[in-house]
Amino acid sequence: MSNRAIIIMVLVLVGATAYLLLKGDGDIDMGGEKHGSEAAHMEEAKKDAPAAPVAPAADAKK
């Protein structure tokens, strides 16, 4: 494969990726970790989530 073919293939793939990301209906948030008012809904989700079962302590078996 020639260098020109590789460059063309990379450009086509980059263009297709950009098109799919821009035209897709998904709500993609590339902002990273949220703090403050943006993260308020996460606290509510943690309250609604069921509590993890508590494992017995290792010392209790001895």
Buried (B, 14 or more C-beta within 10 A) or exposed (E): EEEEEEEEEEEEEEEEEEEEEEEEEEEEEEEEEEEEEEEEEEEEEEEEEEEEEEEEEEEEEE
